[in-house]
Amino acid sequence: MLDYYDQLLVAIAAVMVAGAAVSIHPSIAIYQGLAGGSLVSTVFLYEVLFRNPPTEPTASTTAASVAVGVGWLLTIVLSL
């Protein structure tokens, strides 16, 4: 049986595969599909790393916001 964190890792992989599968459509390039998948998988990554980590949660919400913001910014820049 998969525990909570295993399910989130499977969800991250599934979203990335779905992003790549969307690029089958002729008007969507592979890098655009992967960029969309990485943006959605950032939500699961945020959940695992900052909201419900396997260790003590961080007291600083600024670090979590900066990490997620930088990830989204890089994804947007790379998708252009």
N, C-alpha and C positions, 0 to 999 in steps of 0.2 A: 504494500500500500504506500502511496506517495504521501509524504507529509506536506505541510504548508509551503515550505521553501522549495521543495521539488516541483510542486504545482506551479509556482511562480516562474521557475526556470523553464519549465515546459511552455508556459504562456509566452515568455519572451521569445523562445525559439519559434513558436507557432506564428507569432505576429511577424517575425522577420521572414519566414517562409511565405506567409500570406502577402507581404509586401513585394516579394520577388515574383509571386504568382500573378499579382495584379499587372506586372509589366508584360504579361502576355498580350495585353491589349495594345494595338499598334500605336496609339497616341501616347503611351506612357513608356518612357525609357526605363531600363533596369535600375539606374541610379536613382531615379525619382521614386520608384516603388520601394527600394531599400531605404531611402530617406524617410518616406512615410512610415515604413515599418519601424525604423529606429526611433522616430518621434513617439509612436504609440508604445513601444517597448520601454521608453524612458519612464513611463508611468509605473510600470511594474518594477523597474530598477529602483525608482524612488521609494516605492513601498518596501522593498527588501533592504535597502541601505539605510534609510532614514526614518521611516514611519514605524516599521516593525522589524528591527534588525535582530539577528540571533543572539546578540550581546546587549549590553546596556545601551539604550538610546542616547544620542547626543543631546547635550543641553543647548547647543547653538543651532538655532534654525537658520541663521544666516549662511552657514556653511552648506546646508542642504539646498537652500535657494540658489546659491551661487553655482553649485555643482550642476543642478538641473538646468539653470539658465545658460551656462556655458555649453552644455551638451546640446540644447536646442539651437543655440546660436551657430555652433559648428555645423549641425545638420542642415540648417537653412542655408548657410554660406556654401556648403559643399553641393547642395542640390541646385543651386543657381547656375 
